Amino acid sequence: MTTPQILSFSLIGLTVATFAWGRFRYDLVSLVALLGAVAIGIVPVKRAFTGFTSDVVVIIACALVISAGIARSGVVEATLAPGLRKLKTLQTQVPAMTAATALLSIVTKNVGALTILMPTAIKVGRQEGSSVSALLMPMSFISLIAGLSTLVGTSTNIIVSQVREEAIGRPFRMFDFAPVGLSLTVIGLIFLSFAWRILPRDRQGSQDLGDATAEAFFSTEATVPDDLPDTLNTIADLELGKDGVLIGGIVGADGRRRDAMPDSELVPGEVLVLQGEDAALAKMFDRLPLGKVRADKDVEKGQANEEVRSIEAVVQPDSQLIGNSARRARLQDEYGVKLLAVSRSSERITQRLREITIRAGDVLLVQAGENSLPDFLKSLSLLPLADRTVSLGNPRKRFGPIAIVIAAIALIAAGVVPVAAGFFGAAVLIIVIGALPIREAYGALEPEVLILIGALTPISEAVHQTGGTALIASGLAHLLMGISPILVLGTLLVVAMAAAPFLHNAPTVLILGPIAVLVAQRLHLNPDPFLMAVATGAGCDFLTPVGHQCNTLVMGPGGYRFGDYAKLGAPLSLMVIIVGVPLIAWFWPLTG
């Protein structure tokens, strides 16, 4: 071995050992590894940052933004809600939620699909006769399998496509992964629809501050418009219960209050006093043509390009607002802040929003220009709560993101635009049409994953350029010479599957992908099925909560322990090996 090969192998070995140790963050380890590669000279300074500008990083970042835009639109929840209300047992809930996760993982990145559907699954799981822990792990596992169906469904496919382009000059196309991925998805759905019974059902998942505040009941109001549809004549016609919203009363234009009965007539100009969770109220406003709080007066902004934000803040004991109402405090006139709703612990508020006497401990949902919020909160002694996306008060573009994604996928499939350009355009357009504020777009990015891939890509290229990849491939080819090609294929899939929990799925493909190509070439076989095997094995980490962010994402809410993953994951991994290897060989011939 040459000195550069020894250095590159030593660095890779040290990096892998540190990953396996688990003492430090993956992204930090990868950055230190890149720094080390530059310091010892195996990665030239000019090539050190090429990984961060690669198509892989661009596609993953854009896919995450697109997923966030679709999640914010609420179209997925609205589509699923009618059907989910009819599902009362785990026997029907698990197949339904896993199928929905699978479908969404095919068209968006798998972690984005899981993020979109997790809140719905948690609500379903908290119903009587259900279980959050029985729902979330099957959803995570099926998102990993279904993500294998398209180029953008998972990072492993994107990376392996880049490896193919560097090796033979052509990347995989958008739906080249579909035959194997969709077949495994169908089999996985059938398996998980029955095997979820292996999982414990009595685990209590963790709940962060954002989840807790999301379940708080807010009091707000809505105005009956002049041009009501003919189908909306009474309170019953609004079907508020469909969204989980309660009505506390009706206030006429003259200020007089009357009880809200199901047969109470809806009179234009009257105000409905409503209560519900933030998301429930937002869903109701999206569905019904009711006027929001002071919709006639926009929030003042210091600058034209200033973003309007809705946040939650708790009233502290020394706040000047205590004992005042919103009307007396003149929040919008004095501070440029609009009060959207109020939440009070253990008490149902039935007054109009502007007449509520504010108390210490009340949670106010306010909307203002982001530059004016800090001074407003400080001057009135209000404490901002968890940093989460607030639905009420934020306009949602229901079908815009979906239409943009469909158009982008159609253009990519037709070969009109490359994948990176298509997804970049889709992500930008989703932001431009207002479907996703730029702040939330930044928040949707997963910097640890992007840094991990961007930092390790130059190191992987260095191993290849020093001849290290060829050396390993030559040794493997010698060992595997004379063995049936399908066993060689299975060996690579199992190695990738075994390495993913320790290396993370992206580094596994970066290291094993070039080796798989050279092994195939040395054995005079078609490299495509071997690349598919590496992508499939690395993408199917069902044994631990650390190999893929989807598994990590569900660990806390599902109340899972480390060993729970292997209970369901081991038989599923075995199924992928037994079924996946012949499927890959069938759709991607080993010779030719």
ChimeraX attribute file (.defattr): number of C-alpha atoms within 10 A of each C-alpha:
attribute: neighborCount
match mode: 1-to-1
recipient: residues
	/A:1	9
	/A:2	9
	/A:3	10
	/A:4	18
	/A:5	20
	/A:6	14
	/A:7	17
	/A:8	24
	/A:9	15
	/A:10	12
	/A:11	20
	/A:12	19
	/A:13	12
	/A:14	14
	/A:15	20
	/A:16	19
	/A:17	13
	/A:18	18
	/A:19	20
	/A:20	16
	/A:21	10
	/A:22	13
	/A:23	9
	/A:24	11
	/A:25	12
	/A:26	19
	/A:27	20
	/A:28	14
	/A:29	21
	/A:30	25
	/A:31	17
	/A:32	13
	/A:33	19
	/A:34	23
	/A:35	16
	/A:36	15
	/A:37	23
	/A:38	18
	/A:39	12
	/A:40	13
	/A:41	14
	/A:42	24
	/A:43	23
	/A:44	14
	/A:45	13
	/A:46	8
	/A:47	14
	/A:48	21
	/A:49	17
	/A:50	13
	/A:51	22
	/A:52	19
	/A:53	10
	/A:54	16
	/A:55	17
	/A:56	25
	/A:57	22
	/A:58	17
	/A:59	23
	/A:60	27
	/A:61	23
	/A:62	25
	/A:63	29
	/A:64	24
	/A:65	31
	/A:66	31
	/A:67	29
	/A:68	26
	/A:69	29
	/A:70	26
	/A:71	21
	/A:72	25
	/A:73	23
	/A:74	20
	/A:75	17
	/A:76	19
	/A:77	17
	/A:78	14
	/A:79	10
	/A:80	15
	/A:81	13
	/A:82	11
	/A:83	11
	/A:84	17
	/A:85	11
	/A:86	10
	/A:87	15
	/A:88	15
	/A:89	15
	/A:90	20
	/A:91	14
	/A:92	13
	/A:93	24
	/A:94	26
	/A:95	21
	/A:96	20
	/A:97	23
	/A:98	28
	/A:99	23
	/A:100	19
	/A:101	29
	/A:102	29
	/A:103	17
	/A:104	23
	/A:105	28
	/A:106	26
	/A:107	21
	/A:108	26
	/A:109	30
	/A:110	33
	/A:111	25
	/A:112	25
	/A:113	30
	/A:114	30
	/A:115	18
	/A:116	22
	/A:117	21
	/A:118	21
	/A:119	14
	/A:120	16
	/A:121	22
	/A:122	19
	/A:123	12
	/A:124	23
	/A:125	24
	/A:126	12
	/A:127	12
	/A:128	9
	/A:129	10
	/A:130	22
	/A:131	25
	/A:132	26
	/A:133	27
	/A:134	23
	/A:135	28
	/A:136	29
	/A:137	27
	/A:138	27
	/A:139	29
	/A:140	28
	/A:141	28
	/A:142	28
	/A:143	32
	/A:144	32
	/A:145	31
	/A:146	32
	/A:147	36
	/A:148	33
	/A:149	28
	/A:150	26
	/A:151	27
	/A:152	29
	/A:153	30
	/A:154	29
	/A:155	27
	/A:156	29
	/A:157	30
	/A:158	27
	/A:159	27
	/A:160	26
	/A:161	25
	/A:162	20
	/A:163	24
	/A:164	19
	/A:165	13
	/A:166	12
	/A:167	15
	/A:168	11
	/A:169	9
	/A:170	12
	/A:171	17
	/A:172	18
	/A:173	16
	/A:174	23
	/A:175	15
	/A:176	18
	/A:177	23
	/A:178	18
	/A:179	17
	/A:180	26
	/A:181	25
	/A:182	19
	/A:183	16
	/A:184	23
	/A:185	25
	/A:186	15
	/A:187	15
	/A:188	23
	/A:189	23
	/A:190	14
	/A:191	16
	/A:192	22
	/A:193	20
	/A:194	12
	/A:195	17
	/A:196	22
	/A:197	13
	/A:198	12
	/A:199	18
	/A:200	16
	/A:201	17
	/A:202	13
	/A:203	16
	/A:204	14
	/A:205	16
	/A:206	12
	/A:207	12
	/A:208	11
	/A:209	11
	/A:210	14
	/A:211	13
	/A:212	10
	/A:213	17
	/A:214	19
	/A:215	13
	/A:216	16
	/A:217	26
	/A:218	26
	/A:219	30
	/A:220	29
	/A:221	27
	/A:222	22
	/A:223	22
	/A:224	17
	/A:225	16
	/A:226	11
	/A:227	9
	/A:228	15
	/A:229	10
	/A:230	6
	/A:231	8
	/A:232	15
	/A:233	15
	/A:234	16
	/A:235	18
	/A:236	16
	/A:237	14
	/A:238	18
	/A:239	16
	/A:240	18
	/A:241	13
	/A:242	13
	/A:243	19
	/A:244	15
	/A:245	23
	/A:246	17
	/A:247	20
	/A:248	21
	/A:249	18
	/A:250	28
	/A:251	20
	/A:252	14
	/A:253	12
	/A:254	8
	/A:255	11
	/A:256	9
	/A:257	16
	/A:258	12
	/A:259	11
	/A:260	19
	/A:261	14
	/A:262	12
	/A:263	11
	/A:264	15
	/A:265	14
	/A:266	22
	/A:267	17
	/A:268	14
	/A:269	16
	/A:270	20
	/A:271	25
	/A:272	26
	/A:273	22
	/A:274	25
	/A:275	24
	/A:276	24
	/A:277	22
	/A:278	24
	/A:279	19
	/A:280	23
	/A:281	27
	/A:282	22
	/A:283	21
	/A:284	21
	/A:285	18
	/A:286	17
	/A:287	12
	/A:288	14
	/A:289	17
	/A:290	20
	/A:291	17
	/A:292	18
	/A:293	19
	/A:294	15
	/A:295	12
	/A:296	8
	/A:297	9
	/A:298	12
	/A:299	19
	/A:300	18
	/A:301	17
	/A:302	13
	/A:303	9
	/A:304	7
	/A:305	8
	/A:306	14
	/A:307	15
	/A:308	18
	/A:309	19
	/A:310	22
	/A:311	22
	/A:312	24
	/A:313	19
	/A:314	22
	/A:315	22
	/A:316	18
	/A:317	13
	/A:318	11
	/A:319	19
	/A:320	16
	/A:321	21
	/A:322	18
	/A:323	13
	/A:324	16
	/A:325	17
	/A:326	17
	/A:327	15
	/A:328	12
	/A:329	16
	/A:330	15
	/A:331	18
	/A:332	19
	/A:333	12
	/A:334	9
	/A:335	17
	/A:336	20
	/A:337	22
	/A:338	25
	/A:339	22
	/A:340	23
	/A:341	26
	/A:342	23
	/A:343	25
	/A:344	19
	/A:345	11
	/A:346	7
	/A:347	8
	/A:348	13
	/A:349	19
	/A:350	19
	/A:351	20
	/A:352	21
	/A:353	22
	/A:354	21
	/A:355	13
	/A:356	17
	/A:357	16
	/A:358	21
	/A:359	18
	/A:360	17
	/A:361	17
	/A:362	19
	/A:363	26
	/A:364	24
	/A:365	24
	/A:366	20
	/A:367	23
	/A:368	24
	/A:369	21
	/A:370	15
	/A:371	15
	/A:372	17
	/A:373	20
	/A:374	12
	/A:375	11
	/A:376	17
	/A:377	16
	/A:378	12
	/A:379	11
	/A:380	15
	/A:381	18
	/A:382	25
	/A:383	17
	/A:384	18
	/A:385	15
	/A:386	16
	/A:387	10
	/A:388	15
	/A:389	16
	/A:390	18
	/A:391	21
	/A:392	26
	/A:393	24
	/A:394	17
	/A:395	15
	/A:396	20
	/A:397	20
	/A:398	19
	/A:399	13
	/A:400	18
	/A:401	28
	/A:402	20
	/A:403	12
	/A:404	18
	/A:405	25
	/A:406	13
	/A:407	14
	/A:408	23
	/A:409	18
	/A:410	15
	/A:411	15
	/A:412	20
	/A:413	15
	/A:414	11
	/A:415	12
	/A:416	11
	/A:417	16
	/A:418	17
	/A:419	24
	/A:420	20
	/A:421	16
	/A:422	20
	/A:423	26
	/A:424	20
	/A:425	16
	/A:426	25
	/A:427	27
	/A:428	16
	/A:429	18
	/A:430	26
	/A:431	19
	/A:432	12
	/A:433	12
	/A:434	15
	/A:435	24
	/A:436	28
	/A:437	19
	/A:438	16
	/A:439	11
	/A:440	16
	/A:441	21
	/A:442	14
	/A:443	13
	/A:444	19
	/A:445	17
	/A:446	14
	/A:447	13
	/A:448	14
	/A:449	19
	/A:450	19
	/A:451	19
	/A:452	23
	/A:453	26
	/A:454	24
	/A:455	26
	/A:456	28
	/A:457	26
	/A:458	24
	/A:459	27
	/A:460	23
	/A:461	20
	/A:462	23
	/A:463	25
	/A:464	18
	/A:465	15
	/A:466	19
	/A:467	16
	/A:468	22
	/A:469	25
	/A:470	19
	/A:471	17
	/A:472	16
	/A:473	23
	/A:474	18
	/A:475	12
	/A:476	18
	/A:477	20
	/A:478	13
	/A:479	10
	/A:480	16
	/A:481	13
	/A:482	10
	/A:483	10
	/A:484	9
	/A:485	18
	/A:486	15
	/A:487	13
	/A:488	22
	/A:489	23
	/A:490	22
	/A:491	18
	/A:492	26
	/A:493	28
	/A:494	21
	/A:495	16
	/A:496	27
	/A:497	28
	/A:498	17
	/A:499	22
	/A:500	25
	/A:501	22
	/A:502	20
	/A:503	25
	/A:504	23
	/A:505	28
	/A:506	27
	/A:507	24
	/A:508	25
	/A:509	31
	/A:510	23
	/A:511	22
	/A:512	26
	/A:513	30
	/A:514	24
	/A:515	25
	/A:516	30
	/A:517	24
	/A:518	23
	/A:519	26
	/A:520	23
	/A:521	15
	/A:522	17
	/A:523	20
	/A:524	12
	/A:525	18
	/A:526	17
	/A:527	26
	/A:528	22
	/A:529	25
	/A:530	32
	/A:531	28
	/A:532	30
	/A:533	27
	/A:534	31
	/A:535	31
	/A:536	33
	/A:537	29
	/A:538	33
	/A:539	28
	/A:540	30
	/A:541	31
	/A:542	28
	/A:543	24
	/A:544	21
	/A:545	22
	/A:546	21
	/A:547	23
	/A:548	23
	/A:549	18
	/A:550	24
	/A:551	27
	/A:552	15
	/A:553	19
	/A:554	23
	/A:555	24
	/A:556	16
	/A:557	20
	/A:558	25
	/A:559	19
	/A:560	23
	/A:561	12
	/A:562	12
	/A:563	12
	/A:564	18
	/A:565	20
	/A:566	16
	/A:567	17
	/A:568	21
	/A:569	20
	/A:570	15
	/A:571	15
	/A:572	22
	/A:573	20
	/A:574	12
	/A:575	16
	/A:576	23
	/A:577	21
	/A:578	12
	/A:579	15
	/A:580	23
	/A:581	27
	/A:582	16
	/A:583	18
	/A:584	25
	/A:585	21
	/A:586	13
	/A:587	13
	/A:588	19
	/A:589	13
	/A:590	19
	/A:591	14
	/A:592	8
